[in-house]
Amino acid sequence: MKTYEKYRQLVSLGFTQIYIYPGGLFEWLMLQDIYGYDEFPTTKKQLDFLKYKARQRLNVGLLEYSHR
């Protein structure tokens, strides 16, 4: 089952506080690059970890500066 299918299933069952974090592997591979494969192992060494970077879904400016 894909992530968003699971999300819809949980919502249909009445769960209301469900959050999807699409990252994870990217961050893990970044830590592996910094601290080494032994500290952050994977089943296969990946050199191009940028392909696992999550796409930006929301572009919301939380803080805005207005100079008057």
C-alpha positions in Angstrom: 0.0 0.0 0.0 1.4 3.4 -0.9 1.8 6.2 1.6 -1.1 8.3 0.5 -3.4 5.3 0.2 -2.6 4.5 3.8 -3.2 8.1 4.8 -6.7 8.0 3.2 -7.4 4.7 4.9 -6.5 6.0 8.3 -8.6 9.2 7.7 -11.6 7.0 6.7 -11.2 5.1 9.9 -11.6 8.3 11.9 -8.0 9.3 12.7 -7.6 13.0 12.6 -4.0 13.8 13.5 -2.1 12.1 10.7 1.0 13.7 9.3 3.1 12.4 6.4 6.8 13.1 6.4 8.1 12.4 2.9 11.8 12.8 3.9 13.8 10.4 5.9 16.0 8.5 3.5 17.5 11.8 2.2 18.4 12.8 5.7 19.8 9.4 6.5 22.0 9.5 3.4 23.2 13.0 4.4 24.1 11.7 7.8 25.9 8.8 6.2 27.8 11.2 4.0 28.9 13.2 7.1 29.5 10.5 9.7 30.2 7.5 7.6 28.7 4.3 6.4 29.4 2.4 9.6 27.3 4.8 11.7 24.4 5.1 9.2 24.4 1.9 7.2 22.1 1.1 4.2 21.7 -2.1 2.2 23.4 -0.5 -0.8 25.8 2.5 -1.0 24.2 5.4 -2.7 26.3 8.1 -4.2 23.5 10.3 -5.6 21.5 11.0 -2.5 20.0 14.2 -3.9 17.5 12.1 -5.9 15.9 11.1 -2.6 15.3 14.8 -1.5 11.6 15.3 -1.0 9.8 17.8 -3.2 8.5 20.9 -1.6 4.7 20.5 -1.1 3.8 23.7 0.6 5.3 27.1 0.0 4.0 29.1 3.0 5.7 32.1 4.3 5.4 31.9 8.1 7.2 35.1 8.9 6.9 38.2 6.8 8.7 41.5 7.3 7.0 44.7 6.3 8.9 47.9 6.4 6.7 51.0 6.5 
